[in-house]
């Protein structure tokens, strides 16, 4: 049974720190692109519909992901795509586009995921969604070794504030608010590890499927 919440995967970044190749096109040891691996994990979760947010020129990222992941080719209408027309403004532009899509689904909450964090396990996502379903909170954050990570579940009441974030920032800036009811869920190190430098991409290439 799927959850009434949705998931949004932010994949509209410029990949400016990862060298000549776009980081989301890097392939792991099993041949999956980074974006494919992330989307496969998200689609395996109990979130309902899933949306990947792309830059205006990002169609090639999704094409490559489909080519390397059979799971994506069977996702059907559950996987949606939206474009962040102002993606060059930074992470907040992708976030705004994704939250706008989530609002259009009249969802209770959105699991906001980063495309360059492919080591986040489906089980962790389900734990976050399960904690949100227990009620009493606005946001659910994974935590490892005392550090907050990603992805994060945001209740629909937070959507206006998320859309007001600007610059190259995500929703983390809102977590400083003392009025926000937060729950933290213990997770593994995958919730902290992204791959946004050439050295990090070398580690990703060695990752097993």
C-alpha positions as CSV (number, residue, x, y, z in Angstrom):
1,X,0.0,0.0,0.0
2,X,1.4,3.4,-1.0
3,X,1.3,6.4,1.2
4,X,-0.8,9.5,0.6
5,X,2.4,11.6,0.5
6,X,4.5,12.2,-2.6
7,X,8.2,12.3,-3.3
8,X,10.1,15.0,-5.2
9,X,13.7,14.5,-6.5
10,X,15.6,17.7,-7.2
11,X,17.8,17.1,-10.3
12,X,18.0,20.6,-11.8
13,X,21.5,21.5,-10.5
14,X,24.3,22.7,-12.8
15,X,26.8,20.1,-11.5
16,X,29.5,22.9,-11.6
17,X,31.8,21.3,-9.0
18,X,32.0,17.8,-10.5
19,X,34.2,18.3,-13.5
20,X,33.5,18.0,-17.2
21,X,30.7,15.3,-16.9
22,X,27.4,16.1,-15.2
23,X,27.5,14.2,-12.0
24,X,24.1,12.7,-12.5
25,X,25.4,10.9,-15.6
26,X,28.1,9.1,-13.7
27,X,27.6,5.4,-13.5
28,X,28.1,3.1,-10.6
29,X,29.7,-0.4,-10.8
30,X,26.4,-1.9,-12.0
31,X,26.1,0.6,-14.8
32,X,23.3,2.7,-13.4
33,X,23.6,6.5,-13.7
34,X,23.5,8.4,-10.4
35,X,20.0,9.8,-11.2
36,X,18.8,6.3,-12.1
37,X,20.0,4.9,-8.8
38,X,18.4,7.6,-6.8
39,X,15.1,7.4,-8.7
40,X,15.0,3.6,-8.3
41,X,15.3,3.9,-4.5
42,X,12.6,6.6,-4.3
43,X,10.2,4.6,-6.5
44,X,10.7,1.6,-4.2
45,X,9.4,3.6,-1.3
46,X,5.9,3.9,0.0
47,X,5.5,7.5,-1.3
48,X,2.7,7.8,-3.9
49,X,3.6,9.7,-7.0
50,X,7.2,10.7,-7.7
51,X,8.3,13.8,-9.5
52,X,11.8,14.5,-10.8
53,X,12.6,18.2,-11.2
54,X,14.9,19.0,-14.2
55,X,16.5,22.1,-15.6
56,X,15.2,23.3,-19.0
57,X,18.1,21.4,-20.7
58,X,18.0,18.4,-18.4
59,X,16.0,15.9,-20.6
60,X,19.2,14.0,-21.4
61,X,19.7,13.1,-17.7
62,X,16.4,11.4,-17.6
63,X,16.9,9.7,-21.0
64,X,20.2,8.2,-19.7
65,X,18.6,7.2,-16.4
66,X,15.8,5.2,-18.3
67,X,18.4,3.6,-20.4
68,X,20.3,2.2,-17.5
69,X,17.5,1.2,-15.1
70,X,14.8,-1.3,-16.0
71,X,12.9,-0.3,-12.9
72,X,12.4,3.2,-14.3
73,X,11.0,1.8,-17.5
74,X,8.2,0.1,-15.6
75,X,7.4,3.1,-13.4
76,X,4.6,4.3,-15.7
77,X,2.5,7.2,-14.7
78,X,3.8,7.1,-11.1
79,X,6.9,9.0,-12.2
80,X,6.2,12.5,-13.3
81,X,8.6,15.2,-14.6
82,X,8.5,19.0,-14.1
83,X,10.9,21.7,-15.2
84,X,12.4,24.5,-13.1
85,X,12.5,27.3,-15.7
86,X,14.7,29.4,-13.4
87,X,17.0,26.6,-12.3
88,X,20.1,28.8,-12.7
89,X,19.0,30.7,-9.7
90,X,20.1,27.7,-7.5
91,X,18.6,25.0,-5.4
92,X,15.7,27.1,-4.2
93,X,14.4,27.3,-7.8
94,X,14.2,23.5,-8.1
95,X,12.6,23.4,-4.6
96,X,9.9,25.8,-5.7
97,X,9.1,23.9,-8.8
98,X,8.9,20.6,-6.9
99,X,6.7,22.0,-4.1
100,X,4.4,23.6,-6.7
101,X,4.0,20.2,-8.3
102,X,3.3,18.6,-4.8
103,X,0.7,21.2,-4.1
104,X,-1.1,20.3,-7.4
105,X,-1.4,16.7,-6.1
106,X,-3.2,17.9,-2.9
107,X,-0.9,15.8,-0.9
108,X,-0.4,15.7,2.9
109,X,3.3,15.8,2.7
110,X,6.3,15.7,0.4
111,X,9.5,13.7,0.7
112,X,12.1,16.1,-0.7
113,X,15.1,14.2,-2.1
114,X,18.4,15.3,-3.7
115,X,19.3,13.5,-6.9
116,X,23.0,13.4,-6.0
117,X,22.4,11.3,-2.8
118,X,22.0,7.8,-4.4
119,X,23.0,5.9,-1.2
120,X,19.9,6.8,0.7
121,X,18.0,3.5,1.1
122,X,14.4,3.0,0.4
123,X,14.0,1.7,4.0
124,X,15.1,5.0,5.4
125,X,12.6,6.9,3.2
126,X,9.9,4.6,4.5
127,X,10.9,5.2,8.1
128,X,10.7,9.0,7.6
129,X,7.2,8.7,6.0
130,X,6.1,6.3,8.7
131,X,7.1,8.8,11.4
132,X,5.2,11.6,9.7
133,X,2.1,9.5,9.5
134,X,2.2,9.1,13.3
135,X,1.3,12.8,13.5
136,X,2.2,15.7,15.7
137,X,5.0,17.0,13.5
138,X,5.6,19.4,10.6
139,X,8.8,17.9,9.3
140,X,10.8,14.7,9.7
141,X,14.6,14.7,9.3
142,X,17.0,11.8,9.2
143,X,20.0,11.8,11.5
144,X,23.3,10.0,11.6
145,X,26.0,10.4,14.2
146,X,24.4,13.7,15.4
147,X,24.1,15.2,12.0
148,X,21.0,16.0,10.1
149,X,20.8,14.6,6.6
150,X,18.5,14.2,3.6
151,X,15.8,13.5,2.4
152,X,13.3,15.3,4.5
153,X,9.6,14.9,4.8
154,X,7.7,18.3,4.8
155,X,4.1,18.6,5.8
156,X,1.8,20.5,3.4
157,X,1.6,23.3,6.0
158,X,5.3,24.0,5.3
159,X,4.8,24.4,1.5
160,X,4.4,28.2,1.5
161,X,7.5,28.7,3.5
162,X,9.5,26.3,1.2
163,X,8.4,28.3,-1.8
164,X,9.6,31.5,-0.2
165,X,13.2,30.2,0.1
166,X,15.6,31.9,-2.3
167,X,19.1,31.7,-3.7
168,X,21.2,28.5,-3.7
169,X,19.5,27.2,-0.6
170,X,17.1,24.4,0.2
171,X,14.6,23.9,3.0
172,X,17.3,23.3,5.6
173,X,17.3,27.1,6.4
174,X,13.7,26.6,7.7
175,X,14.8,24.0,10.3
176,X,16.2,26.8,12.4
177,X,12.7,27.9,13.3
178,X,11.7,27.1,16.8
179,X,8.0,27.0,15.8
180,X,8.5,24.1,13.5
181,X,7.6,20.8,15.1
182,X,10.4,18.4,14.2
183,X,11.0,14.7,14.5
184,X,14.4,13.1,13.9
185,X,14.7,9.5,12.7
186,X,17.9,7.5,13.1
187,X,19.4,6.5,9.8
188,X,22.7,5.3,8.3
189,X,25.5,7.3,6.7
190,X,23.9,7.4,3.3
191,X,21.7,10.3,4.4
192,X,24.9,12.5,4.6
193,X,26.8,11.5,1.5
194,X,26.4,13.3,-1.7
195,X,28.7,13.2,-4.8
196,X,29.5,16.7,-6.0
197,X,33.3,16.7,-6.6
198,X,35.5,14.7,-9.0
199,X,37.0,12.8,-6.1
200,X,33.5,11.9,-4.8
201,X,32.5,10.7,-8.2
202,X,35.4,8.3,-8.2
203,X,33.9,6.8,-5.1
204,X,30.5,6.6,-6.7
205,X,31.8,4.7,-9.7
206,X,33.0,2.0,-7.4
207,X,29.7,1.6,-5.7
208,X,27.9,-1.7,-6.2
209,X,24.3,-1.9,-7.2
